[in-house]
Amino acid sequence: MAGFQDIIGQEQIKEHLRNALSTDKVSHAYIINGEKSSGKEFIAKVFAMALQCEKGGVDPCQECHACRQALSGNHPDIVRVVHEKPNTISVDDIRTQVNGDIVLKPYSGARKVYIINEAEKMTVQAQNALLKTLEEPPAHAIFILATTEKHKIIPTILSRCQIFDFNRITVADMVEHLAYVARSEGVKAETAALGVIARKADGAMRDALSIFDQVAASSRGDITYRSTIENLNVLDHSYYSRLIDCFAAGDVAQSLLVYKEVRDKGFDSQFFVNGLAQYVRDLMVAADPACCSRPTSRCATRWPQWRQSARRNLYTTLSTCSTMPT
């Protein structure tokens, strides 16, 4: 774990938490809402470590005894609520780990932080038990609830928390961070390859890092576009481009041959059609001058190729495609 600087794409949330730390105006309860693997638990851990840091700065020093305890997951004043049942945080979990523990003063610092990950799994009874504590929290208690579905949290809890909604991490931000990771680890990586990894992760930074490690290991530290699409079983966009050319020319036979190549590589027809639809959509975005200076997150890493391809009359191509015999 590192610090706030390693949280990707959530600048406003980082700034708010840093300001709260610098002015010592920390709320008693926070809700962090966002997609799966978007970094909710990570930012909760970093914030908790900053609250316990002995140097008292905005960013955790990661060197003091408290920070080292937090990094190892053994800090006595950072309580992670766990649950025995896989999909349920029961009322007993809250009563035992929160309500029964909160009466005890912090062991080493001035605050005690309670992190409830997957807070949407709390039963109504568990939420009501937590609400009793949130209504009159001790001065030393801070709650951080991480969830993917804040609408499952009862309104009376929501009204007592500061709520942060995570932005979806863009492909461009992921590529930038993956490039930083590659430089730090001495791995060669093509930008196009990192773009494939970022799109494969679909907004989940944790998944992107796992995929990066997988591809780096199989590529022996030299991540190329070709090795990446082969390792991840991703269809090269050149097939879509060739098919668009066939559609524009009205060449049915060649279109079927391109499709046969795709099928021979083991790709499912539905997967191929969805990919083609996304590719055409990105070309249509690139064809509009109003969008040319602001590429979407999906096409940022392949903008030059798509912008050149967008010079074709895509609407004529789509019309030809819709009238081709099946």
NORZIGI-V587613 format. One record per run of one state. SS is the DSSP state (H for helix, E for strand, - for the rest). FROM is the first residue (numbers start at 1). LEN is the number of residues. If there is no record, write none. Layout:
BEGIN
SS/FROM/LEN, SS/FROM/LEN
END
This chain:
BEGIN
-/1/3, H/4/3, -/7/4, H/11/13, -/24/5, E/29/5, -/34/6, H/40/13, -/53/12, H/65/8, -/73/5, E/78/3, -/81/8, E/89/1, -/90/1, H/91/9, -/100/12, E/112/5, -/117/2, H/119/3, E/122/1, -/123/1, H/124/12, -/136/5, E/141/7, -/148/2, H/150/3, -/153/2, H/155/4, -/159/3, E/162/4, -/166/5, H/171/14, -/185/3, E/188/2, -/190/1, H/191/11, -/202/3, H/205/14, -/219/3, E/222/2, -/224/1, H/225/8, -/233/4, H/237/13, -/250/2, H/252/13, -/265/4, H/269/19, -/288/1, H/289/4, -/293/7, H/300/10, -/310/4, H/314/10, -/324/3
END
